[in-house]
Amino acid sequence: MSGKLKLKEAIKQHEQLTGVKVSQHELCELVEGKSKSSRYVTLSRLVTGKAKNISPDVVIKLCEKLKCDPNYLFGWNEL
């Protein structure tokens, strides 16, 4: 995986569209990891572009939660 996910942008977009705030804590629950701290590190790596890979299941969960599509999340096109 190259580049960082547009998670911050997707969170803002979701809030503008729905009026509902989504915290990074909520998103941590969607990523894979054995402990809360490891999930937070994984989410941080996804945001900064330092993650080596991402599970398709995690992409689907993030997109469902943020009401966006993978193309937007990966920055391939705009909503």
PyMOL Python script that loads the backbone (N, CA, C, O; Angstrom):
from pymol import cmd

cmd.read_pdbstr("""\
ATOM      1  N   MET A   1       0.847  -1.167   0.000  1.00  0.00           N
ATOM      2  CA  MET A   1       0.000   0.000   0.000  1.00  0.00           C
ATOM      3  C   MET A   1       0.891   1.228   0.000  1.00  0.00           C
ATOM      4  O   MET A   1       1.840   1.302   0.781  1.00  0.00           O
ATOM      5  N   SER A   2       0.611   2.164  -0.839  1.00  0.00           N
ATOM      6  CA  SER A   2       1.403   3.382  -0.842  1.00  0.00           C
ATOM      7  C   SER A   2       0.496   4.569  -0.563  1.00  0.00           C
ATOM      8  O   SER A   2      -0.671   4.580  -0.955  1.00  0.00           O
ATOM      9  N   GLY A   3       1.042   5.565   0.118  1.00  0.00           N
ATOM     10  CA  GLY A   3       0.251   6.743   0.448  1.00  0.00           C
ATOM     11  C   GLY A   3      -0.594   6.530   1.686  1.00  0.00           C
ATOM     12  O   GLY A   3      -0.727   5.419   2.200  1.00  0.00           O
ATOM     13  N   LYS A   4      -1.150   7.617   2.141  1.00  0.00           N
ATOM     14  CA  LYS A   4      -1.973   7.514   3.332  1.00  0.00           C
ATOM     15  C   LYS A   4      -3.445   7.569   2.967  1.00  0.00           C
ATOM     16  O   LYS A   4      -3.834   8.157   1.957  1.00  0.00           O
ATOM     17  N   LEU A   5      -4.250   6.947   3.806  1.00  0.00           N
ATOM     18  CA  LEU A   5      -5.689   6.982   3.598  1.00  0.00           C
ATOM     19  C   LEU A   5      -6.218   8.356   3.968  1.00  0.00           C
ATOM     20  O   LEU A   5      -5.666   9.033   4.835  1.00  0.00           O
ATOM     21  N   LYS A   6      -7.267   8.753   3.318  1.00  0.00           N
ATOM     22  CA  LYS A   6      -7.876  10.054   3.585  1.00  0.00           C
ATOM     23  C   LYS A   6      -8.892   9.926   4.724  1.00  0.00           C
ATOM     24  O   LYS A   6     -10.049  10.322   4.583  1.00  0.00           O
ATOM     25  N   LEU A   7      -8.443   9.367   5.856  1.00  0.00           N
ATOM     26  CA  LEU A   7      -9.350   9.151   6.974  1.00  0.00           C
ATOM     27  C   LEU A   7      -9.832  10.461   7.584  1.00  0.00           C
ATOM     28  O   LEU A   7     -11.021  10.612   7.868  1.00  0.00           O
ATOM     29  N   LYS A   8      -8.929  11.399   7.787  1.00  0.00           N
ATOM     30  CA  LYS A   8      -9.333  12.673   8.390  1.00  0.00           C
ATOM     31  C   LYS A   8     -10.339  13.387   7.497  1.00  0.00           C
ATOM     32  O   LYS A   8     -11.321  13.949   7.984  1.00  0.00           O
ATOM     33  N   GLU A   9     -10.095  13.364   6.201  1.00  0.00           N
ATOM     34  CA  GLU A   9     -11.006  13.993   5.263  1.00  0.00           C
ATOM     35  C   GLU A   9     -12.354  13.275   5.248  1.00  0.00           C
ATOM     36  O   GLU A   9     -13.406  13.912   5.191  1.00  0.00           O
ATOM     37  N   ALA A  10     -12.310  11.941   5.299  1.00  0.00           N
ATOM     38  CA  ALA A  10     -13.544  11.153   5.299  1.00  0.00           C
ATOM     39  C   ALA A  10     -14.353  11.399   6.573  1.00  0.00           C
ATOM     40  O   ALA A  10     -15.583  11.433   6.532  1.00  0.00           O
ATOM     41  N   ILE A  11     -13.663  11.570   7.704  1.00  0.00           N
ATOM     42  CA  ILE A  11     -14.356  11.869   8.965  1.00  0.00           C
ATOM     43  C   ILE A  11     -15.061  13.220   8.858  1.00  0.00           C
ATOM     44  O   ILE A  11     -16.219  13.351   9.255  1.00  0.00           O
ATOM     45  N   LYS A  12     -14.368  14.219   8.324  1.00  0.00           N
ATOM     46  CA  LYS A  12     -14.968  15.551   8.163  1.00  0.00           C
ATOM     47  C   LYS A  12     -16.142  15.499   7.192  1.00  0.00           C
ATOM     48  O   LYS A  12     -17.188  16.099   7.442  1.00  0.00           O
ATOM     49  N   GLN A  13     -15.968  14.784   6.086  1.00  0.00           N
ATOM     50  CA  GLN A  13     -17.033  14.657   5.095  1.00  0.00           C
ATOM     51  C   GLN A  13     -18.262  13.990   5.715  1.00  0.00           C
ATOM     52  O   GLN A  13     -19.389  14.427   5.485  1.00  0.00           O
ATOM     53  N   HIS A  14     -18.046  12.942   6.494  1.00  0.00           N
ATOM     54  CA  HIS A  14     -19.139  12.232   7.152  1.00  0.00           C
ATOM     55  C   HIS A  14     -19.889  13.169   8.092  1.00  0.00           C
ATOM     56  O   HIS A  14     -21.119  13.176   8.122  1.00  0.00           O
ATOM     57  N   GLU A  15     -19.143  13.957   8.856  1.00  0.00           N
ATOM     58  CA  GLU A  15     -19.770  14.886   9.794  1.00  0.00           C
ATOM     59  C   GLU A  15     -20.595  15.948   9.057  1.00  0.00           C
ATOM     60  O   GLU A  15     -21.684  16.314   9.499  1.00  0.00           O
ATOM     61  N   GLN A  16     -20.072  16.433   7.942  1.00  0.00           N
ATOM     62  CA  GLN A  16     -20.804  17.436   7.160  1.00  0.00           C
ATOM     63  C   GLN A  16     -22.088  16.854   6.568  1.00  0.00           C
ATOM     64  O   GLN A  16     -23.120  17.524   6.543  1.00  0.00           O
ATOM     65  N   LEU A  17     -22.028  15.626   6.101  1.00  0.00           N
ATOM     66  CA  LEU A  17     -23.183  15.002   5.465  1.00  0.00           C
ATOM     67  C   LEU A  17     -24.247  14.561   6.467  1.00  0.00           C
ATOM     68  O   LEU A  17     -25.445  14.685   6.209  1.00  0.00           O
ATOM     69  N   THR A  18     -23.797  14.042   7.619  1.00  0.00           N
ATOM     70  CA  THR A  18     -24.740  13.436   8.568  1.00  0.00           C
ATOM     71  C   THR A  18     -24.953  14.252   9.830  1.00  0.00           C
ATOM     72  O   THR A  18     -25.959  14.078  10.517  1.00  0.00           O
ATOM     73  N   GLY A  19     -24.019  15.141  10.144  1.00  0.00           N
ATOM     74  CA  GLY A  19     -24.095  15.872  11.404  1.00  0.00           C
ATOM     75  C   GLY A  19     -23.638  15.054  12.597  1.00  0.00           C
ATOM     76  O   GLY A  19     -23.773  15.492  13.740  1.00  0.00           O
ATOM     77  N   VAL A  20     -23.098  13.867  12.343  1.00  0.00           N
ATOM     78  CA  VAL A  20     -22.654  12.961  13.403  1.00  0.00           C
ATOM     79  C   VAL A  20     -21.134  12.899  13.411  1.00  0.00           C
ATOM     80  O   VAL A  20     -20.510  12.641  12.381  1.00  0.00           O
ATOM     81  N   LYS A  21     -20.545  13.135  14.572  1.00  0.00           N
ATOM     82  CA  LYS A  21     -19.093  13.049  14.697  1.00  0.00           C
ATOM     83  C   LYS A  21     -18.676  11.598  14.890  1.00  0.00           C
ATOM     84  O   LYS A  21     -19.317  10.845  15.622  1.00  0.00           O
ATOM     85  N   VAL A  22     -17.599  11.223  14.227  1.00  0.00           N
ATOM     86  CA  VAL A  22     -16.999   9.898  14.394  1.00  0.00           C
ATOM     87  C   VAL A  22     -15.608  10.119  14.957  1.00  0.00           C
ATOM     88  O   VAL A  22     -14.802  10.839  14.369  1.00  0.00           O
ATOM     89  N   SER A  23     -15.327   9.506  16.085  1.00  0.00           N
ATOM     90  CA  SER A  23     -14.019   9.683  16.708  1.00  0.00           C
ATOM     91  C   SER A  23     -13.030   8.641  16.189  1.00  0.00           C
ATOM     92  O   SER A  23     -13.414   7.590  15.675  1.00  0.00           O
ATOM     93  N   GLN A  24     -11.762   8.961  16.338  1.00  0.00           N
ATOM     94  CA  GLN A  24     -10.741   7.985  15.956  1.00  0.00           C
ATOM     95  C   GLN A  24     -10.831   6.761  16.856  1.00  0.00           C
ATOM     96  O   GLN A  24     -10.474   5.656  16.447  1.00  0.00           O
ATOM     97  N   HIS A  25     -11.313   6.958  18.091  1.00  0.00           N
ATOM     98  CA  HIS A  25     -11.513   5.819  19.002  1.00  0.00           C
ATOM     99  C   HIS A  25     -12.511   4.831  18.391  1.00  0.00           C
ATOM    100  O   HIS A  25     -12.298   3.620  18.447  1.00  0.00           O
ATOM    101  N   GLU A  26     -13.597   5.344  17.811  1.00  0.00           N
ATOM    102  CA  GLU A  26     -14.580   4.473  17.166  1.00  0.00           C
ATOM    103  C   GLU A  26     -13.957   3.732  15.987  1.00  0.00           C
ATOM    104  O   GLU A  26     -14.235   2.553  15.766  1.00  0.00           O
ATOM    105  N   LEU A  27     -13.117   4.429  15.238  1.00  0.00           N
ATOM    106  CA  LEU A  27     -12.471   3.791  14.093  1.00  0.00           C
ATOM    107  C   LEU A  27     -11.465   2.734  14.526  1.00  0.00           C
ATOM    108  O   LEU A  27     -11.258   1.747  13.820  1.00  0.00           O
ATOM    109  N   CYS A  28     -10.841   2.934  15.679  1.00  0.00           N
ATOM    110  CA  CYS A  28      -9.887   1.942  16.194  1.00  0.00           C
ATOM    111  C   CYS A  28     -10.555   0.591  16.398  1.00  0.00           C
ATOM    112  O   CYS A  28      -9.932  -0.457  16.225  1.00  0.00           O
ATOM    113  N   GLU A  29     -11.828   0.629  16.769  1.00  0.00           N
ATOM    114  CA  GLU A  29     -12.555  -0.623  16.995  1.00  0.00           C
ATOM    115  C   GLU A  29     -12.753  -1.405  15.695  1.00  0.00           C
ATOM    116  O   GLU A  29     -13.040  -2.601  15.732  1.00  0.00           O
ATOM    117  N   LEU A  30     -12.604  -0.748  14.564  1.00  0.00           N
ATOM    118  CA  LEU A  30     -12.830  -1.393  13.277  1.00  0.00           C
ATOM    119  C   LEU A  30     -11.573  -2.038  12.702  1.00  0.00           C
ATOM    120  O   LEU A  30     -11.668  -2.922  11.851  1.00  0.00           O
ATOM    121  N   VAL A  31     -10.398  -1.606  13.155  1.00  0.00           N
ATOM    122  CA  VAL A  31      -9.155  -2.151  12.609  1.00  0.00           C
ATOM    123  C   VAL A  31      -8.722  -3.377  13.398  1.00  0.00           C
ATOM    124  O   VAL A  31      -9.163  -3.608  14.524  1.00  0.00           O
ATOM    125  N   GLU A  32      -7.856  -4.147  12.779  1.00  0.00           N
ATOM    126  CA  GLU A  32      -7.411  -5.392  13.385  1.00  0.00           C
ATOM    127  C   GLU A  32      -6.317  -5.135  14.408  1.00  0.00           C
ATOM    128  O   GLU A  32      -5.466  -4.265  14.221  1.00  0.00           O
ATOM    129  N   GLY A  33      -6.347  -5.891  15.478  1.00  0.00           N
ATOM    130  CA  GLY A  33      -5.325  -5.802  16.505  1.00  0.00           C
ATOM    131  C   GLY A  33      -5.771  -6.534  17.750  1.00  0.00           C
ATOM    132  O   GLY A  33      -6.964  -6.641  18.031  1.00  0.00           O
ATOM    133  N   LYS A  34      -4.807  -7.034  18.487  1.00  0.00           N
ATOM    134  CA  LYS A  34      -5.138  -7.814  19.680  1.00  0.00           C
ATOM    135  C   LYS A  34      -5.528  -6.944  20.856  1.00  0.00           C
ATOM    136  O   LYS A  34      -6.356  -7.336  21.678  1.00  0.00           O
ATOM    137  N   SER A  35      -4.938  -5.769  20.938  1.00  0.00           N
ATOM    138  CA  SER A  35      -5.237  -4.879  22.063  1.00  0.00           C
ATOM    139  C   SER A  35      -5.684  -3.522  21.532  1.00  0.00           C
ATOM    140  O   SER A  35      -5.514  -3.205  20.355  1.00  0.00           O
ATOM    141  N   LYS A  36      -6.255  -2.739  22.427  1.00  0.00           N
ATOM    142  CA  LYS A  36      -6.709  -1.399  22.057  1.00  0.00           C
ATOM    143  C   LYS A  36      -5.542  -0.549  21.557  1.00  0.00           C
ATOM    144  O   LYS A  36      -5.676   0.191  20.582  1.00  0.00           O
ATOM    145  N   SER A  37      -4.403  -0.659  22.229  1.00  0.00           N
ATOM    146  CA  SER A  37      -3.247   0.143  21.835  1.00  0.00           C
ATOM    147  C   SER A  37      -2.703  -0.287  20.477  1.00  0.00           C
ATOM    148  O   SER A  37      -2.265   0.558  19.695  1.00  0.00           O
ATOM    149  N   SER A  38      -2.724  -1.579  20.185  1.00  0.00           N
ATOM    150  CA  SER A  38      -2.228  -2.030  18.878  1.00  0.00           C
ATOM    151  C   SER A  38      -3.175  -1.595  17.757  1.00  0.00           C
ATOM    152  O   SER A  38      -2.725  -1.301  16.649  1.00  0.00           O
ATOM    153  N   ARG A  39      -4.477  -1.554  18.035  1.00  0.00           N
ATOM    154  CA  ARG A  39      -5.435  -1.063  17.031  1.00  0.00           C
ATOM    155  C   ARG A  39      -5.222   0.424  16.779  1.00  0.00           C
ATOM    156  O   ARG A  39      -5.324   0.879  15.639  1.00  0.00           O
ATOM    157  N   TYR A  40      -4.927   1.186  17.830  1.00  0.00           N
ATOM    158  CA  TYR A  40      -4.674   2.617  17.668  1.00  0.00           C
ATOM    159  C   TYR A  40      -3.411   2.841  16.826  1.00  0.00           C
ATOM    160  O   TYR A  40      -3.384   3.717  15.962  1.00  0.00           O
ATOM    161  N   VAL A  41      -2.373   2.048  17.084  1.00  0.00           N
ATOM    162  CA  VAL A  41      -1.131   2.163  16.301  1.00  0.00           C
ATOM    163  C   VAL A  41      -1.409   1.841  14.838  1.00  0.00           C
ATOM    164  O   VAL A  41      -0.910   2.526  13.945  1.00  0.00           O
ATOM    165  N   THR A  42      -2.200   0.803  14.588  1.00  0.00           N
ATOM    166  CA  THR A  42      -2.551   0.434  13.218  1.00  0.00           C
ATOM    167  C   THR A  42      -3.299   1.569  12.539  1.00  0.00           C
ATOM    168  O   THR A  42      -2.996   1.912  11.396  1.00  0.00           O
ATOM    169  N   LEU A  43      -4.274   2.156  13.227  1.00  0.00           N
ATOM    170  CA  LEU A  43      -5.019   3.280  12.652  1.00  0.00           C
ATOM    171  C   LEU A  43      -4.094   4.454  12.370  1.00  0.00           C
ATOM    172  O   LEU A  43      -4.202   5.099  11.327  1.00  0.00           O
ATOM    173  N   SER A  44      -3.189   4.731  13.295  1.00  0.00           N
ATOM    174  CA  SER A  44      -2.235   5.818  13.111  1.00  0.00           C
ATOM    175  C   SER A  44      -1.365   5.577  11.881  1.00  0.00           C
ATOM    176  O   SER A  44      -1.099   6.504  11.115  1.00  0.00           O
ATOM    177  N   ARG A  45      -0.929   4.354  11.693  1.00  0.00           N
ATOM    178  CA  ARG A  45      -0.110   4.012  10.521  1.00  0.00           C
ATOM    179  C   ARG A  45      -0.900   4.161   9.226  1.00  0.00           C
ATOM    180  O   ARG A  45      -0.348   4.562   8.202  1.00  0.00           O
ATOM    181  N   LEU A  46      -2.187   3.842   9.271  1.00  0.00           N
ATOM    182  CA  LEU A  46      -3.026   4.017   8.093  1.00  0.00           C
ATOM    183  C   LEU A  46      -3.164   5.495   7.744  1.00  0.00           C
ATOM    184  O   LEU A  46      -3.129   5.868   6.572  1.00  0.00           O
ATOM    185  N   VAL A  47      -3.320   6.331   8.761  1.00  0.00           N
ATOM    186  CA  VAL A  47      -3.479   7.773   8.549  1.00  0.00           C
ATOM    187  C   VAL A  47      -2.192   8.390   8.008  1.00  0.00           C
ATOM    188  O   VAL A  47      -2.239   9.249   7.127  1.00  0.00           O
ATOM    189  N   THR A  48      -1.050   7.961   8.526  1.00  0.00           N
ATOM    190  CA  THR A  48       0.223   8.560   8.141  1.00  0.00           C
ATOM    191  C   THR A  48       0.837   7.936   6.889  1.00  0.00           C
ATOM    192  O   THR A  48       1.815   8.458   6.353  1.00  0.00           O
ATOM    193  N   GLY A  49       0.275   6.831   6.424  1.00  0.00           N
ATOM    194  CA  GLY A  49       0.810   6.177   5.236  1.00  0.00           C
ATOM    195  C   GLY A  49       1.953   5.226   5.529  1.00  0.00           C
ATOM    196  O   GLY A  49       2.657   4.803   4.611  1.00  0.00           O
ATOM    197  N   LYS A  50       2.148   4.885   6.787  1.00  0.00           N
ATOM    198  CA  LYS A  50       3.243   3.990   7.158  1.00  0.00           C
ATOM    199  C   LYS A  50       2.829   2.526   7.243  1.00  0.00           C
ATOM    200  O   LYS A  50       3.663   1.660   7.509  1.00  0.00           O
ATOM    201  N   ALA A  51       1.547   2.243   7.020  1.00  0.00           N
ATOM    202  CA  ALA A  51       1.070   0.856   7.064  1.00  0.00           C
ATOM    203  C   ALA A  51       1.587   0.105   5.847  1.00  0.00           C
ATOM    204  O   ALA A  51       1.619   0.647   4.742  1.00  0.00           O
ATOM    205  N   LYS A  52       1.983  -1.121   6.048  1.00  0.00           N
ATOM    206  CA  LYS A  52       2.492  -1.948   4.949  1.00  0.00           C
ATOM    207  C   LYS A  52       1.343  -2.518   4.114  1.00  0.00           C
ATOM    208  O   LYS A  52       1.472  -2.692   2.902  1.00  0.00           O
ATOM    209  N   ASN A  53       0.218  -2.807   4.777  1.00  0.00           N
ATOM    210  CA  ASN A  53      -0.942  -3.346   4.079  1.00  0.00           C
ATOM    211  C   ASN A  53      -2.198  -3.066   4.893  1.00  0.00           C
ATOM    212  O   ASN A  53      -2.134  -2.635   6.044  1.00  0.00           O
ATOM    213  N   ILE A  54      -3.330  -3.320   4.272  1.00  0.00           N
ATOM    214  CA  ILE A  54      -4.613  -3.151   4.943  1.00  0.00           C
ATOM    215  C   ILE A  54      -5.543  -4.251   4.444  1.00  0.00           C
ATOM    216  O   ILE A  54      -5.606  -4.537   3.249  1.00  0.00           O
ATOM    217  N   SER A  55      -6.244  -4.845   5.358  1.00  0.00           N
ATOM    218  CA  SER A  55      -7.175  -5.909   5.017  1.00  0.00           C
ATOM    219  C   SER A  55      -8.388  -5.330   4.284  1.00  0.00           C
ATOM    220  O   SER A  55      -8.896  -4.274   4.660  1.00  0.00           O
ATOM    221  N   PRO A  56      -8.846  -6.014   3.247  1.00  0.00           N
ATOM    222  CA  PRO A  56     -10.059  -5.547   2.560  1.00  0.00           C
ATOM    223  C   PRO A  56     -11.253  -5.424   3.520  1.00  0.00           C
ATOM    224  O   PRO A  56     -12.100  -4.547   3.353  1.00  0.00           O
ATOM    225  N   ASP A  57     -11.313  -6.304   4.519  1.00  0.00           N
ATOM    226  CA  ASP A  57     -12.401  -6.227   5.498  1.00  0.00           C
ATOM    227  C   ASP A  57     -12.364  -4.920   6.274  1.00  0.00           C
ATOM    228  O   ASP A  57     -13.411  -4.346   6.572  1.00  0.00           O
ATOM    229  N   VAL A  58     -11.173  -4.448   6.601  1.00  0.00           N
ATOM    230  CA  VAL A  58     -11.023  -3.184   7.327  1.00  0.00           C
ATOM    231  C   VAL A  58     -11.449  -2.018   6.437  1.00  0.00           C
ATOM    232  O   VAL A  58     -12.109  -1.089   6.902  1.00  0.00           O
ATOM    233  N   VAL A  59     -11.074  -2.065   5.166  1.00  0.00           N
ATOM    234  CA  VAL A  59     -11.473  -1.014   4.224  1.00  0.00           C
ATOM    235  C   VAL A  59     -12.997  -0.950   4.151  1.00  0.00           C
ATOM    236  O   VAL A  59     -13.578   0.135   4.191  1.00  0.00           O
ATOM    237  N   ILE A  60     -13.635  -2.101   4.046  1.00  0.00           N
ATOM    238  CA  ILE A  60     -15.097  -2.150   3.972  1.00  0.00           C
ATOM    239  C   ILE A  60     -15.722  -1.580   5.240  1.00  0.00           C
ATOM    240  O   ILE A  60     -16.672  -0.800   5.163  1.00  0.00           O
ATOM    241  N   LYS A  61     -15.205  -1.957   6.399  1.00  0.00           N
ATOM    242  CA  LYS A  61     -15.742  -1.454   7.666  1.00  0.00           C
ATOM    243  C   LYS A  61     -15.577   0.056   7.789  1.00  0.00           C
ATOM    244  O   LYS A  61     -16.499   0.753   8.212  1.00  0.00           O
ATOM    245  N   LEU A  62     -14.403   0.558   7.420  1.00  0.00           N
ATOM    246  CA  LEU A  62     -14.167   2.001   7.485  1.00  0.00           C
ATOM    247  C   LEU A  62     -15.102   2.746   6.536  1.00  0.00           C
ATOM    248  O   LEU A  62     -15.663   3.782   6.894  1.00  0.00           O
ATOM    249  N   CYS A  63     -15.266   2.220   5.340  1.00  0.00           N
ATOM    250  CA  CYS A  63     -16.138   2.876   4.360  1.00  0.00           C
ATOM    251  C   CYS A  63     -17.596   2.865   4.820  1.00  0.00           C
ATOM    252  O   CYS A  63     -18.311   3.851   4.644  1.00  0.00           O
ATOM    253  N   GLU A  64     -18.030   1.766   5.400  1.00  0.00           N
ATOM    254  CA  GLU A  64     -19.409   1.704   5.908  1.00  0.00           C
ATOM    255  C   GLU A  64     -19.615   2.706   7.033  1.00  0.00           C
ATOM    256  O   GLU A  64     -20.627   3.407   7.068  1.00  0.00           O
ATOM    257  N   LYS A  65     -18.666   2.775   7.943  1.00  0.00           N
ATOM    258  CA  LYS A  65     -18.782   3.681   9.082  1.00  0.00           C
ATOM    259  C   LYS A  65     -18.754   5.140   8.632  1.00  0.00           C
ATOM    260  O   LYS A  65     -19.502   5.966   9.154  1.00  0.00           O
ATOM    261  N   LEU A  66     -17.893   5.461   7.664  1.00  0.00           N
ATOM    262  CA  LEU A  66     -17.704   6.843   7.228  1.00  0.00           C
ATOM    263  C   LEU A  66     -18.567   7.207   6.017  1.00  0.00           C
ATOM    264  O   LEU A  66     -18.509   8.333   5.523  1.00  0.00           O
ATOM    265  N   LYS A  67     -19.359   6.258   5.548  1.00  0.00           N
ATOM    266  CA  LYS A  67     -20.256   6.495   4.413  1.00  0.00           C
ATOM    267  C   LYS A  67     -19.504   7.049   3.190  1.00  0.00           C
ATOM    268  O   LYS A  67     -19.894   8.053   2.595  1.00  0.00           O
ATOM    269  N   CYS A  68     -18.426   6.362   2.847  1.00  0.00           N
ATOM    270  CA  CYS A  68     -17.652   6.734   1.663  1.00  0.00           C
ATOM    271  C   CYS A  68     -17.292   5.458   0.916  1.00  0.00           C
ATOM    272  O   CYS A  68     -17.574   4.356   1.387  1.00  0.00           O
ATOM    273  N   ASP A  69     -16.678   5.606  -0.231  1.00  0.00           N
ATOM    274  CA  ASP A  69     -16.256   4.414  -0.963  1.00  0.00           C
ATOM    275  C   ASP A  69     -14.729   4.307  -0.924  1.00  0.00           C
ATOM    276  O   ASP A  69     -14.044   5.282  -0.616  1.00  0.00           O
ATOM    277  N   PRO A  70     -14.203   3.133  -1.235  1.00  0.00           N
ATOM    278  CA  PRO A  70     -12.754   2.937  -1.187  1.00  0.00           C
ATOM    279  C   PRO A  70     -11.991   3.906  -2.086  1.00  0.00           C
ATOM    280  O   PRO A  70     -10.883   4.319  -1.744  1.00  0.00           O
ATOM    281  N   ASN A  71     -12.565   4.273  -3.225  1.00  0.00           N
ATOM    282  CA  ASN A  71     -11.893   5.216  -4.116  1.00  0.00           C
ATOM    283  C   ASN A  71     -11.620   6.533  -3.401  1.00  0.00           C
ATOM    284  O   ASN A  71     -10.531   7.094  -3.526  1.00  0.00           O
ATOM    285  N   TYR A  72     -12.595   7.024  -2.657  1.00  0.00           N
ATOM    286  CA  TYR A  72     -12.402   8.273  -1.914  1.00  0.00           C
ATOM    287  C   TYR A  72     -11.375   8.065  -0.803  1.00  0.00           C
ATOM    288  O   TYR A  72     -10.478   8.889  -0.622  1.00  0.00           O
ATOM    289  N   LEU A  73     -11.504   6.967  -0.061  1.00  0.00           N
ATOM    290  CA  LEU A  73     -10.623   6.711   1.068  1.00  0.00           C
ATOM    291  C   LEU A  73      -9.157   6.627   0.643  1.00  0.00           C
ATOM    292  O   LEU A  73      -8.272   7.091   1.363  1.00  0.00           O
ATOM    293  N   PHE A  74      -8.902   6.041  -0.517  1.00  0.00           N
ATOM    294  CA  PHE A  74      -7.536   5.919  -1.012  1.00  0.00           C
ATOM    295  C   PHE A  74      -7.108   7.131  -1.840  1.00  0.00           C
ATOM    296  O   PHE A  74      -5.968   7.196  -2.301  1.00  0.00           O
ATOM    297  N   GLY A  75      -8.016   8.090  -2.029  1.00  0.00           N
ATOM    298  CA  GLY A  75      -7.674   9.304  -2.760  1.00  0.00           C
ATOM    299  C   GLY A  75      -7.656   9.139  -4.264  1.00  0.00           C
ATOM    300  O   GLY A  75      -7.024   9.927  -4.968  1.00  0.00           O
ATOM    301  N   TRP A  76      -8.345   8.118  -4.769  1.00  0.00           N
ATOM    302  CA  TRP A  76      -8.358   7.882  -6.213  1.00  0.00           C
ATOM    303  C   TRP A  76      -9.341   8.785  -6.922  1.00  0.00           C
ATOM    304  O   TRP A  76      -9.176   9.060  -8.110  1.00  0.00           O
ATOM    305  N   ASN A  77     -10.373   9.259  -6.215  1.00  0.00           N
ATOM    306  CA  ASN A  77     -11.298  10.236  -6.775  1.00  0.00           C
ATOM    307  C   ASN A  77     -12.025  10.931  -5.620  1.00  0.00           C
ATOM    308  O   ASN A  77     -11.933  10.499  -4.471  1.00  0.00           O
ATOM    309  N   GLU A  78     -12.719  11.970  -5.923  1.00  0.00           N
ATOM    310  CA  GLU A  78     -13.446  12.718  -4.897  1.00  0.00           C
ATOM    311  C   GLU A  78     -14.887  12.232  -4.850  1.00  0.00           C
ATOM    312  O   GLU A  78     -15.393  11.667  -5.819  1.00  0.00           O
ATOM    313  N   LEU A  79     -15.553  12.460  -3.699  1.00  0.00           N
ATOM    314  CA  LEU A  79     -16.974  12.088  -3.561  1.00  0.00           C
ATOM    315  C   LEU A  79     -17.847  12.870  -4.492  1.00  0.00           C
ATOM    316  O   LEU A  79     -19.063  12.680  -4.504  1.00  0.00           O
TER     317      LEU A  79
END
""", "prot")
cmd.dss("prot")
cmd.show_as("cartoon", "prot")
cmd.util.cbc("prot")
cmd.orient("prot")
